[in-house]
């Protein structure tokens, strides 16, 4: 039973070839592309409105130097949302349940924000390691603590996204298995379990979007500190 629960998080393979590359490239083919018509379709108009609202909300507190990251972070959020939502379909694989993939997203972007801060304003960037008004005996301890918290940031980004999606998939599989097993024995309980499964699926749709938003939001906050 333990192996069957976690088999869904294994990278699929066909004839010994990993299919994770296909799962990572599939979302790009599903985005609607603008046409040459004067009026866009409802889907493209909705997508444009969503992107503009998201970009305005994320980059409003960031100065003009950080606006160069707008296209990168917006594309990353759309990509993560697509991966998370496609992973909720039956018989599909969710790449964002892999900690290695999430760390591959988090570490380079976090490191880029740190390097930008060290290059443009090193005094201000290093000032985050020591809060103002710290007593002299606590200075070495606080510097060590703040340095550790700085290096934990990318790990927290990757683990948060992985843990939330993994927990949701496990709950869906457990409740679906319980409803299937209880159907011939206790139909009423099985129907209640199915209703709970429907509500949990709707919750997981919200979690898939919220976790992608939180991932990009935290990256924008790290950027705001260093720009």
C-alpha positions in Angstrom: 0.0 0.0 0.0 2.8 2.4 0.8 4.5 1.8 -2.5 1.3 2.3 -4.5 0.6 5.6 -2.7 3.9 7.1 -3.8 4.2 5.5 -7.2 2.3 8.5 -8.7 5.3 10.7 -7.8 7.8 8.6 -9.8 9.0 10.1 -13.1 7.2 8.1 -15.9 9.3 6.4 -18.6 8.6 4.8 -21.9 11.0 2.3 -23.3 13.5 3.4 -20.7 13.2 7.1 -21.8 12.1 9.6 -19.0 9.0 11.4 -20.0 9.5 14.3 -17.6 10.8 16.4 -20.5 7.4 15.9 -22.3 5.5 16.9 -19.1 7.6 20.1 -18.8 7.2 21.1 -22.4 3.4 20.4 -22.7 2.2 23.6 -21.0 3.9 25.9 -23.5 1.8 24.3 -26.3 -1.5 25.1 -24.5 -1.1 28.8 -24.1 -3.4 30.8 -26.6 -1.4 32.8 -29.1 -2.5 36.3 -30.2 -4.0 36.5 -33.7 -3.8 39.2 -36.4 -7.4 40.1 -35.9 -8.4 43.5 -34.5 -10.5 42.0 -31.8 -9.0 39.2 -29.6 -11.0 36.2 -28.4 -12.4 36.0 -24.9 -9.7 33.6 -23.8 -6.8 35.9 -25.0 -8.5 38.9 -23.5 -8.9 37.1 -20.2 -5.3 36.0 -20.3 -4.1 39.6 -21.0 -6.2 41.0 -18.2 -4.9 38.4 -15.7 -1.3 39.0 -16.7 -1.6 42.8 -16.5 -3.3 42.6 -13.0 -0.7 40.2 -11.7 2.2 42.2 -13.0 0.8 45.4 -11.6 0.2 43.8 -8.1 3.6 42.2 -7.9 5.8 45.0 -9.2 4.0 48.0 -7.8 6.1 48.2 -4.6 9.4 47.5 -6.6 11.3 50.4 -8.1 12.0 50.7 -11.8 15.2 48.7 -11.7 13.3 45.6 -10.7 10.7 45.9 -13.5 13.1 44.1 -15.8 12.1 40.9 -14.0 8.4 41.3 -15.0 8.4 39.1 -18.0 10.5 36.4 -16.3 8.4 36.2 -13.1 5.1 36.4 -15.0 6.1 33.6 -17.3 7.3 31.5 -14.3 3.9 31.9 -12.6 1.9 31.0 -15.7 4.2 28.0 -16.2 3.9 26.8 -12.6 0.1 27.2 -12.6 -0.1 25.2 -15.9 2.1 22.4 -14.5 0.1 22.2 -11.2 -3.3 22.2 -12.9 -2.3 19.6 -15.5 -1.1 17.4 -12.7 -4.6 17.2 -11.3 -5.9 15.4 -14.4 -6.2 11.6 -14.1 -3.2 9.5 -15.2 -0.9 12.5 -15.4 2.4 13.3 -13.8 3.0 16.5 -11.8 6.7 17.6 -12.2 6.3 20.2 -9.4 6.0 17.4 -6.9 9.7 16.7 -7.5 11.9 18.6 -5.0 14.8 18.6 -7.4 12.8 20.5 -10.1 11.5 23.1 -7.6 15.0 23.7 -6.3 16.1 24.1 -9.9 13.6 26.9 -10.1 14.3 28.5 -6.7 18.1 28.4 -6.3 19.1 30.3 -9.5 16.5 33.0 -9.1 17.2 33.5 -5.4 20.9 33.6 -6.2 20.4 36.1 -8.9 18.6 38.5 -6.5 21.4 38.1 -4.0 24.1 38.8 -6.6 22.2 41.9 -7.9 22.0 43.2 -4.3 25.7 42.6 -3.8 26.6 44.4 -7.0 24.3 47.4 -6.9 24.2 48.2 -3.2 26.5 46.0 -1.2 26.2 48.0 2.0 22.4 47.8 2.0 22.4 44.1 1.1 24.8 43.2 3.9 22.9 45.5 6.3 20.1 42.9 6.3 22.4 40.5 8.2 22.5 42.9 11.2 19.3 44.6 12.4 19.7 48.2 13.6 20.1 48.7 17.3 21.4 45.3 18.0 23.3 45.0 21.4 27.0 44.5 20.9 27.2 41.0 22.6 24.5 39.7 20.2 26.1 40.9 17.0 28.0 37.7 16.1 25.0 35.4 17.0 22.6 37.5 14.9 24.9 37.6 11.9 25.1 33.8 12.0 21.3 33.4 12.4 20.5 35.9 9.6 23.1 34.3 7.3 21.5 30.9 7.9 18.0 32.3 7.3 19.3 33.8 4.0 20.6 30.5 2.7 17.4 28.7 3.8 15.2 30.8 1.6 15.6 28.8 -1.6 15.1 25.5 0.3 11.9 26.9 1.8 10.6 27.9 -1.6 11.2 24.4 -3.0 10.0 22.5 0.0 6.8 24.6 0.3 5.7 24.0 -3.3 6.6 20.3 -3.1 5.0 19.6 0.2 1.7 21.3 -0.6 1.2 19.6 -3.9 2.4 16.2 -2.6 0.0 16.3 0.4 -2.9 17.2 -1.8 -2.3 14.4 -4.3 -2.0 11.9 -1.4 -5.2 13.0 0.2 -7.1 12.8 -3.1 -5.7 9.2 -3.7 -6.6 8.1 -0.1 -10.1 9.4 -0.2 -10.7 8.1 -3.7 -9.5 4.6 -2.7 -11.7 4.7 0.4 -14.8 5.7 -1.6 -14.1 2.8 -4.1 -13.6 0.2 -1.3 -16.6 1.4 0.7 -19.0 1.5 -2.3 -20.2 -2.2 -2.1 -20.0 -2.3 1.7 -21.5 1.1 2.8 -22.9 3.0 -0.1 -24.0 6.0 2.0 -20.5 6.5 3.4 -19.0 6.0 -0.1 -21.3 8.8 -1.4 -20.2 11.1 1.4 -16.6 10.3 0.6 -17.2 11.1 -3.0 -18.7 14.4 -2.1 -15.7 15.1 0.1 -13.4 14.1 -2.8 -15.1 16.7 -5.0 -14.6 19.4 -2.5 -11.0 18.4 -2.0 -10.4 18.5 -5.7 -11.8 22.0 -5.9 -9.5 22.9 -3.0 -6.5 21.4 -4.8 -7.3 23.6 -7.8 -7.1 26.6 -5.6 -3.9 25.3 -4.0 -2.3 24.8 -7.4 -2.9 28.4 -8.3 -2.1 29.9 -4.9 1.2 28.0 -4.5 2.4 29.2 -7.9 1.5 32.8 -6.9 3.2 32.5 -3.5 6.4 31.1 -5.1 6.6 34.1 -7.4 5.5 36.6 -4.7 8.3 35.5 -2.4 10.8 35.8 -5.2 9.6 39.3 -5.8 10.0 40.2 -2.1 13.6 38.9 -2.3 14.1 41.1 -5.4 12.6 44.1 -3.6 15.1 43.7 -0.8 18.1 43.8 -3.2 17.0 46.3 -5.9 
